[in-house]
Amino acid sequence: MSEQQAIDVNIMGREFKVACPEDEREGLKTAVSYLDKKMREIRDTGKIVGVERIAIMAALNLAHELLTTRSGGVDIGDLKRRIISMQEQIDDVVAEQNKLF
């Protein structure tokens, strides 16, 4: 397991230090970017005022997206496992084909 190190992130112009293992930094950066985008979209509608309220609305929207994805029959973990399995099968078939030539 990687050692936790602090990384500086920026969400809606505010700086935060977040502890994160080295091997998860890219995922954290992607998540920060996505959250920042969602919060800015909410702010730009002009209907919600205040960073705290914007953050709560963004959290509700993201939770809804997650739950909709899950209830829609899409299990991302299962999908990844199936893709990996298919890739392994393809690699095996290609390796067998290469032996023929």
NUSE-801482 format. One record per residue (C-alpha): residue number from 1; x, y, z. Coordinates in Angstrom, 2 decimals. Layout:
N
(NUM (X Y Z))
...
//
This chain:
101
(1 (0.00 0.00 0.00))
(2 (1.29 3.44 -0.91))
(3 (2.14 5.96 1.74))
(4 (-0.33 8.83 2.12))
(5 (0.98 12.22 1.05))
(6 (-0.80 15.56 1.01))
(7 (-1.75 16.99 -2.36))
(8 (-3.09 20.50 -2.93))
(9 (-6.36 20.68 -4.85))
(10 (-8.45 23.64 -5.97))
(11 (-12.25 23.57 -5.98))
(12 (-14.07 26.74 -7.03))
(13 (-11.02 28.85 -6.26))
(14 (-10.48 27.39 -2.80))
(15 (-7.36 25.46 -1.91))
(16 (-7.57 22.19 0.03))
(17 (-4.92 19.72 1.18))
(18 (-6.01 16.12 0.72))
(19 (-4.11 13.03 1.88))
(20 (-3.81 10.58 -0.98))
(21 (-1.63 7.57 -1.86))
(22 (0.70 8.21 -4.80))
(23 (-1.00 5.56 -6.95))
(24 (-4.41 7.23 -6.53))
(25 (-3.39 10.81 -7.35))
(26 (-4.60 10.78 -10.95))
(27 (-7.99 9.47 -9.83))
(28 (-8.18 12.18 -7.17))
(29 (-7.32 14.86 -9.71))
(30 (-10.04 13.57 -12.02))
(31 (-12.55 13.57 -9.17))
(32 (-11.57 17.12 -8.14))
(33 (-11.96 18.32 -11.72))
(34 (-15.37 16.68 -12.03))
(35 (-16.59 18.10 -8.70))
(36 (-15.28 21.56 -9.57))
(37 (-17.10 21.43 -12.91))
(38 (-20.38 20.34 -11.29))
(39 (-20.16 23.01 -8.60))
(40 (-19.43 25.73 -11.17))
(41 (-22.40 24.60 -13.27))
(42 (-24.67 24.91 -10.21))
(43 (-23.22 28.31 -9.32))
(44 (-23.61 29.56 -12.88))
(45 (-27.36 28.86 -12.88))
(46 (-27.63 31.63 -10.28))
(47 (-30.33 29.76 -8.37))
(48 (-28.09 28.61 -5.50))
(49 (-26.03 31.09 -3.51))
(50 (-23.15 30.23 -1.18))
(51 (-20.36 27.73 -1.58))
(52 (-21.71 25.47 1.16))
(53 (-25.14 25.20 -0.49))
(54 (-23.54 24.67 -3.89))
(55 (-21.41 21.87 -2.43))
(56 (-24.49 20.21 -0.91))
(57 (-26.39 20.42 -4.21))
(58 (-23.39 19.01 -6.07))
(59 (-23.16 16.16 -3.56))
(60 (-26.88 15.42 -3.99))
(61 (-26.55 15.48 -7.77))
(62 (-23.52 13.17 -7.70))
(63 (-25.24 10.78 -5.28))
(64 (-28.26 10.72 -7.58))
(65 (-26.04 9.97 -10.60))
(66 (-24.38 7.13 -8.70))
(67 (-27.63 5.61 -7.49))
(68 (-29.25 5.95 -10.92))
(69 (-26.32 4.16 -12.48))
(70 (-26.56 1.37 -9.92))
(71 (-30.32 0.98 -10.14))
(72 (-30.16 1.08 -13.92))
(73 (-28.54 -2.33 -13.86))
(74 (-25.04 -1.01 -14.55))
(75 (-22.44 -2.28 -12.11))
(76 (-19.19 -0.55 -13.06))
(77 (-17.05 -3.04 -11.12))
(78 (-18.70 -5.98 -12.87))
(79 (-18.36 -4.22 -16.21))
(80 (-14.62 -3.70 -15.65))
(81 (-14.17 -7.36 -14.67))
(82 (-16.01 -8.48 -17.81))
(83 (-13.90 -6.23 -20.03))
(84 (-10.69 -7.55 -18.44))
(85 (-11.90 -11.12 -18.94))
(86 (-12.73 -10.45 -22.60))
(87 (-9.34 -8.80 -23.12))
(88 (-7.61 -11.86 -21.63))
(89 (-9.61 -14.14 -23.93))
(90 (-8.68 -12.02 -26.95))
(91 (-5.01 -12.07 -25.92))
(92 (-5.13 -15.87 -25.62))
(93 (-6.71 -16.30 -29.06))
(94 (-4.24 -13.90 -30.67))
(95 (-1.34 -15.74 -29.02))
(96 (-2.65 -19.05 -30.41))
(97 (-3.04 -17.49 -33.87))
(98 (0.53 -16.17 -33.75))
(99 (1.78 -19.71 -33.11))
(100 (0.21 -20.82 -36.39))
(101 (2.26 -18.35 -38.41))
//
